[in-house]
Amino acid sequence: MQYDQHLVAKPWSDYELLDSGENMKLERFGDVVVARPETQALWSTRRPELWQTAHAVFASGDKRGAWQTTAPVPETWPLGWRDVRFTARLTGFKHTGIFPEQEPNWEWLSARLGHARKQPGRPEGGDPRTFSQHAPGANVLNLFGYTGIASLVAAQAGAFVTHVDASKQSLDWAHDNARLSQIPEDRIRWILDDALAFVKREVRRGAIYDGIILDPPAFGRGAKGEAWKIEESLAALLRELAKILAPMSGSFMLLNGYAAGYAARSFAQAVESAFPSVEGECGELLIRESGSSRTLPAGIYVRFVR
């Protein structure tokens, strides 16, 4: 495993990190500027005059905090990355439904899946929806899929995607994003379920996936109230995933971590325990400030290709 291979998300037309500091970050999502808490931003702000342009500020309170708007903000508004379209909104958890630090991983997925379509076919008897000269694309599993941008990127690159999330609200949001991106209905299978329970059933069914994407939370609840605790559940999930990831050359995994409190090396060594023969890379996910060389730590990742 190659450690400390940090990925830096740069501004694009519908997103930029305008400034950060004093435990806050100032971002532009399309035409809407928002200010949100950011515990990593221990430094001073660079452009204090820009903070007056914020349409909404998330103020932390005694409990969950709330958005305070200083200018009209639509309930939802459209954004895009390349040909993928999706909507943003101000949620009660300070998020907007878009995690821009994932932009380098979207690039990687798009390139990886485009290349996969040209790979030699698998042995006779394999899953028909796999890397093949004859199949239209890879078979990809996206766990904890949230609003689905990674699923949309994979589908637009030619993959068939199984998108799993335990939140019906998130699943509906992701499905709406797929319609907005004009992705055919048969390209993405939408599953409301607990990630670990779903994967265990896939193991029993003998399912095989060419690519696996997962972005587990530190804590969560499954669709039937199942408890997810990353310190207890991640290793078990990775062991099950090792049984359904295609052993062929070209199959891949992408694991992300956000606000879990772990180092990238910890995630990497967990992956190596479940997939002992793979070579990959891991590091931090960073967002570069617009007009600056300063970067904001925003998560961790591990990825590999067989």
N, C-alpha and C positions, 0 to 999 in steps of 0.2 A: 504494500500500500504506500502510495506517495502522500506524505503528510504535508500540511501547510500549503496546499495548492488553493489559495484564496481566489474567489470569483468576485468580480466587481461589476455591479449593475450600473450602467451609464444612463443618462437622461434619454428619453425618446419623445416623440411629438406629444403624447398624451400624459407624460409623467416626468416630473423632475423634483429632486430634493433641493429646495431653494436655500435652506439654511438649517443649522442645528446647533444645539448648545443649551446649557442651563436646564438639562433634563427634558428638553423638548425638541421636536423636529417640525419643520415647516415644509409642506409638500404641495405640489400642484398636480391635481388629477383632472386633466382636461382643462376646463375653465374655472374649476373650483379649487381654491386654496384652503388648506386645513392645517391647523397646528395641533399636534398630539404629544402626549407624554412619551419620553424615550429615556429610559434609565441609563443607556449606554452613553448618552451625550453629556459627558462630565465637563466639557470645555465651554468656552465663551462663544456666544453667537458672533458671526462674522458680519452679517448685514441686518442690524437691528431695525432699519427702516422698513424692511420687507414684511415684518410681522404685522404691521398695520393693515396689510392687504388681505389678511385671512378672512374668509367667509364664515368659518366655523372654528371654534376652539374647544377641545375636549378638556373639561375641568374635572380633575379628580376630587371626589368628595369623600365622605365618611364611608360610603359603601362602594358603589360601582362607578360613580362619576357620571357626567352627562355632557352632551354637546351644547354649546352656547353659540348661537348664530349671530353674526353682525351684519350679514347680508343674505338675501334669499338664496337658499340651496334647494334644488329639486329633490324630490323623494328618491329618485334614481336618475342617473345621467349616463349617457353612452361614452365608452372609451374603446380604444383599440390598440393592438400590438400586431404589426404586420397585417395579415388578413383576418386575424381573430378579433371578434367583437364581443364586448361584455359590458355589464353595467356596474356602476359604483353606487354605494349608498352609505349614509352615516349610520353605523350600527351601535347598539348599546354597549359594545365591548371595545369601543374606540377604533375598530377596524372599518375599512371601506369595501371589503370583499376582494381587494387586489393586494398581492404581496410583491411589490416591484423588485425586491432582492432576488426573486426567482428568474428574472429576465435572462441571465446567462444559462440557466438550466433549460429554459424554453428554447434557446438557441441550440443547445446540445441535443435536446430531444428531437427537434426538427431535423437537424443534420443526421442524427443517429438513425432515425426512422426512414429518412430519405435514402440513406445508404443501405439500410436493411432490405429495402425492396429489391435491391440488385444482388442480394446474396444467393448462393446456390441453394437449391431445395433441400429439405430435410429427408431422412430416410423414409422409404415407403411405409405407410401405416401411421404416420404422425398426424397431429391435429391439422385439418385443412386450412385453418386460419392462422398460419404461421409464416415465418420468413420463407419465401419460395419464389421461384421464377414464374409460377403460375398463379399464386394467390395475390390478391390486391393489396395486402399489407400485413403488418405484424399484429399479433394478438396481445394487447397491453392491459394490465390491471392497474388501476389507480385507486389506492386505499386512502381513506380520510380525504376524499377529493374536494371537499368544501365547494367553492363556487366554480370549480372546474376548468380553470384556464389551462392547466397542464393536459387535461383530457381533450380540450379543443385543439391545442397545438398538435397533440398526437394524432387526433382524427384527421386534421387537415393535412398532416404529413402522410396519410394513407393507412393509418392503423385502425383496427377494430378495438374499441376501448370498453372495458367493464369498469364503471365508475361507482365506487362504494362509499357511502357516508351514512352515519347514524342519525343525522339531522334531516328531517323532511324539508325544513325551511331552506337549508343549504342545498339539498338535492334539487328542489324546485328552482332555486336561483341558478344553479349550474345548468339545468335543462333549458331555462329561458335564455341563458347565454349561448347555448348550442343553437337554438333557433335563431337568435340574433346573428350568429356567425354563418347561418344557412348550411349547417352540417346535416347531412341526411340522417333521418331517424334511425336507420339500421346501422349507423357507424358507432353509436354509443349505447351500451346497455346500462340502464340506471337501476342501482340496487340500494334499497334502504335497509341497512343491516349493520351489525357489529362487525368490525374488520376481522378480528380473530375468529369469530364464529363462522363467518363466510369462508375464510381461507381453509379452515378445517373441513368444511363441507366440500370445497373444491379438491382438497387432497383425496377425500373418499371417492369423489367422482372421477379421479384420474385426470383432472384438467391440467393443461400445460399452457404457460404464458411465455411469450418471447421477451416481454419487458414488464417490469414491475416498478411502480412509483408509489412512494408512501411518505406522508408528512404527519406523523403521529403527534397528538398533543401530549402535554405532561400528564393531564388527567381528563377523563371524559366518561360519558355514558353511552352505551350501545342503544340500539333502537328498542330493546326490551329491558333497558335498565342495567345492562351489564357494565360493571366497573372496569375502566381502563386506567391503569397506573403504569406509567412508562417504565418505572424501575422494576416492576414485576412482569409486565406483559410484553415488552419489546423483544427480549431474547426468545420468548416462546413463539412470538409471531415470526421472527426471522427464521427459526428452525422449520416452521411450517412452510414458509415461502420457499425455502431451499428445495422442497419437494415438488413445487409446481413451476419453478423457473426452468425453462428449456435448457438442457445441457449442451446444446449446439453452440458453435461459434457464432458470435453476434448478439446473443441474448444479453440483457442488461438489467441493472437495478439502479434506482435513484432514491436515496433516503435523505429526507430533509428534517431539520430540527429547528423549532422556533420557540424561544422562551422556556425551554426545558431545563436550562441551567447546566447542560453538559458540554464538555469540550468535544470538538470534532473527532479527536483521537478516540474518545470513549465510544462514540457511535461506530467509528471505523473498526475498532477491535471487536465490537459486538457483531458486526457484519462478517469479519474474518472468522469468528467462531462458528458461524452458521454456514459460511461459504469459504472453507479453508484454502481452496485452490485458486481463488481469483486474485487478480491484480487490478487495483483501482486507484482512486485519488480521493482526498478529503480536505476540508478546510473551512474557512469562514465564508459566509455570504455577506458582501459589503455593498453599500450604495454610495456612489460618488456624488458629492454635492455639485450642483451646477456651477460652472465657472471656477472650480477649485480642485485641488488635488486631495482634499480631505475626504475621508470615507467614514461611513457610519456602519458599525457592525450590526447585522440584522438577522443572523441565524447561522446554521452550520449545514453541511451536506456531506454525503458519501455517495460515490457512484462508481460503477465498474461495468466493463463490457467483457464478456468471455472471449 
